[in-house]
Amino acid sequence: MENWANRKTLILGRSEMIGLVTPKEYNDCVEQAYRMHGEGRYYMDPKGHIVLDRFPGEWEAMPSYIEEPHAAACKWVSIREWNRERFNLPTVFSILIYTHPETGFPLAIVDGSYHTVMRTGAAAAVSTKWMAREDARTLAIVGAGHMAEGALATCNVVRPWKEVRIWSRGQDTLDHFVKEQQPKYDSFEIRPSTNLEETVRGADVVVTITPARGPIVKNEWISPGTHIAAVGADKKGDQELEREILKRARIFVDDIRQCRTDGEINVPLSEGFITEDDVAGEIGEVITGRKKGRTSDDDITLFDSTGIALQDSATVPLEYERAVAAGVGIEKKMIST
């Protein structure tokens, strides 16, 4: 019998997570998560929400188990809308627990914020790989926060972009994004704009990654052949796209159980503007070959990504492996025998 009595748990902060895994590897891990979802080789319920009237925001609990890699993880996400103003804390942050499936032992407790930036971006990138036109060369990212950094890094792997556009309401936010991100890329110039129509119209791929509570991307701006990765909407009432876009699009979701209440489709569904019959399927079905994503160059394809827990359990084993190899983090005995 293997003796786990003296095993320790690895604790990793945000700075120690950065650089352990490449953008391409994040894409590969997230694609594997969707593949396992498509094959039914996982255990995961939709994310749980805890909402308190006294604090604007919520907690989200996201446990999951995946067969390959054989892993279990649970992410605890905190969303507090007053944090930056009152406490100098991020609005959204998380802690991720990586667990050995057989023993239940916590192998690692890690900061989930950078991890989430990259695996969320990878969701947009994987959908672009499988649904965007092969000749897609213009990328538009709606939103210029931390999540946009992950979207740009991971999307850069799947198509050779000639033009990248980025939108934010604030010029200061755009200036900071370009200053931080442009030095990482020499094959294109990042074009910032506070004009959303100018950013979106004519783009081959549009990644929306804002906390909008109402449609900001208009139907008339979306041309035939566009792929949209709608990543921002992840709780009830969130919406980034004018609902008419959904009527024109071939819609895929990450998990229909979660998207019906939390995703981009949640408001149009609740209003009866669309039904679940308007959803072509889940992205795992595309990756496993059970359904076709794009059927023609004129299709508007739409991926509704709420962020599923399976992305975490598919990704954290590699992050842990790399951290151990690099000798970073702190080990602490957490379980007493």
N, C-alpha and C positions, 0 to 999 in steps of 0.2 A: 504494500500500500504506500502510495506517495505521501510524504509528510509535508503538509502545508502549514504546520503550526508556527513556524518562524517566518513565513512569507510576509513581505511588506507591501504596502500600497504606494504607488508612485504618484506624486502630486506635481502637477505642471501648471505654471502660470502662462499668461498670454504670450509673453516675450519668448518663452521656451517652446511654444507651439509653432511660432513663425518659422517657415523654411524647412520644417521636417519633411513635408510632402510637397511635391511639385503640383502646379495646376493640372497638368495632364493626369497625374495620379489621382487627384481629387475627382476628375471627370470619370476615370476608370472605376473608382470606388462607387460613385453615385450611379453609374450605369449598371454596375453589378447589383446594387440595391434594387433598381427598377427591374432588372432581370429576375431576381429572386421573387419580387412582388408578382411579376407576370407568370411565374411558374408556381406560385402559391407556396414557396418554401421559406416561410417566415411566420412570425407571430407578432401582430401589432394591432392595437386598437387606435381609433382616431385620438388625436391629442386631447387631453383633459384640460378644462379651463376652470380657474378659480377666480371669481370676480368679487371684489369688495366695494360696496358703495362709497366707503369713506376715502378710498385712494383711486384716482383715475389710472386705469391700466388693468393688468391681470397677471396671474401666473399660468404657465402652461406646463403640463407634465407629459413627457414623451418617452415611454418605455418601448423597447422592441427587442426581438430575437431574430437572427438571420442564420440560415443554415450554412452558407458559404460567403464570407468566412464565418466559421462557427463562433458566434459572438453574441453578447447581449449588452445593451447599454440603456441608460435612462438619462434624459436631459431635463433639467429644471430651469425653465425660462422665466425671467422676471421682466415685466414691462411696467414702467412707472413714468407717466407723462410729465411729472413735476421734477424728475431727478436732476436734470441739467441745471434748471433754474434755482432749485433749492439746496441741492446736496452735492453738486459738481460730480455727479455720477452719470453713466450712460443711461439713456432711456430704456434700452434693451440690453440685457446681458444674461449669461447662463452658465451653469455648472453641469458637466457631463461625467457620469459615473460609468466606467467600463468594467464589466463583470464577467468572470469566468463561468460559463454556463453550467458545468457539472457541479461545481462546489458552491457557486454563488459568491465566490470571493471577489472583493473589489480590487481589481488589478491596478486601476488608476482612477484618480479624481482630477479632472482637468478643466481649465477655463474653456468654456464652450463658445466664446465670442468670436475669436479668429477662426476656429473650426467651422462655425456656422456661416461666417462670411464666405468661406471658400466652398463649403459643400452646397450652400444656397446658390452661389454663382455657377457651380457645376451643374445644377439642375437646369439652368437656362442654357448652358453650353451643350449638355447632352441632348436636350430637345432640339437645339439648333443643328447638331450633328445628324439627327435622325429625321428632321422635318423641314429644315430650310432648303431652299434650292441650292444645288451644287455650285452655281455661279454667284451666290450671294457674296457681295463685297462691301456693302455699306451697313454698318451697325449703328443703331441709335439706342442709347441707354437713357431712360427717363428716371432721373434721380441721381444725385451725386454724393451720396453718403458712403459709409463704409461698405455696404453691400454692393455698391456699384464697382468698387475696387475688385472684389472677388469675381463679379460678372465679367469684367473686362479681362482679367487674367485668365479665366477659364475659357471664355469665348474665343480668346486669341489663339487657342490651341486648335480649334475645329474648322476655321476658315481663314484664308489669307486676306484679311481686311485691307481695303485701300482707303477707306474713309471711316472714321469713328466719330460719332457725335454724342455729346453729353448735355443733358438739360438739368437745370435747377432753377428755382425761383430766385435764389440769391446769388449775386455775382461773386461775393466773397467765397461762397461754397465752391463755385466753379473754379475760381482762381486757385484755391487750395488744392482741388482735385487735379487740375492740370499740372501744377507745380510738383506734386508728389508722384503723379503717375506717368507723365510724358517721358521722363528719363528712362523708364523701363522699356519703352517701345520705340524702335527706330524705323519700322516699316510703314508707319502711318502717323499723321498729325491728329491729335485730339482736338476736335472743334467744339468749344463750349458755347452755349447759348441760353438765354433766359426766354427765348421764343420757342414754345413747345411745338407749334405747327412746323416751324422751320426745321426743328430737330427730327420730327417724325416723318413728315411727308417725303416720300421717295426712298425711304430706307428699306433695305431688303430684310433685315431682322430688327425687330423692336423689342427691347427688354424693358419692361416696366417694373420698377423696384422702389416704390414709394408707399407711405402709409395712408394714401388717399382714402377718404370716406365718401367719395363721389367721383363720377367719371371725369377724367381730365384729358384722355386721348379720344379724339373725335373720329367718328366713322368715316367721314369724308377724306381724312388724311391717309387712310390705309388703302394701298393699291393691291390689285390682284397679284398673287405670288408672294406676298409678305408672310414671314413667319413672326409670330408674336409669342414671347415668353412672358406671361403675366405672373410675376413672382411676388409682387407686393402684398396682394390680398391674402391674409392668413387668419382672419377672424371675422365673425359675423358682422355684417354691415360694411366691410371693406369693399371698395370697387375702384378700379382705375380706368376701365374701358367703357366708352359709350355702348350701351347694350345692343345697339343695332349691329355692331361689329360681330357679335356672337352669332347672329342670324346668318351672316355671310361666311363664317369660318367653319373649318373642320376642327372640332374641339377634342382635345385629349387632356386628361387630368392625371395627377400623380396617384390619388386614391379617391374614388368617388364618394366613399363614406365621409371623408373629411372635407372634400371640396364642396359638397352640397350645402354645408353649413358655414365653412370658413373661406372658401376660395373665391376666385373672380366670378364664378357662376352663381354664388350664393344669393346675391340680390336679384338678378334676373329670374332665378328659379322661384324665389319667394314671392315675386310679383306676378308669376305666371307668364312671363314674357317668353321663356323657354321652358322645356321639360327635360328630364334626363334622357329622353329619346334623342335629343339634339346633341348629346355627347357621343362622339364616335367611339370612345374607349379610353383606356388607361395607357400610359406610355410604356408600361411593362409589356403590354400586348404588342406594341410596335417592335420593341427590341427583341422579343422572342419570336417574331414573325407571324403572330396570329392575326394581326391587323396591319393594314398599310397606313402609314402616316400621310404623306403627300401622294396624291394620285395624279397630279398634273402640275405644270409650272404656274398655272393660274390659280391654284388653290391658295386660299388664305388659311394657314394653319395656326392654331392657337393652343398653347400648352398652359394649363392652369396649374401652377405649382404652389401648393400651400406649405411645402416643407414637411416631409414625413420622417418619423423617427427611424425608419429603416436606413435612411441616409447616414445617420449617426453610427449605428451598429456596424455598418459596412465600412466606415472610414476610420473610426478610432483605433481598430487593431493595428493598422499601418502606422498611425501616428505614435502609438505606444511602442511598437517595435523599433521605430526610428529613434525615439527618445531614449530607450534603453541602450541602443547601440552608440548613441552620442554621449551617453552619460550625463544627461541633463535632468533637472528636476530634483525633488527631495523624496526619499523613501521613508515611510513611517509605518510602524506596526499599528494597524487599526483594529484588527480582530484579536481578541483575547481568547485563550484556550484554557 
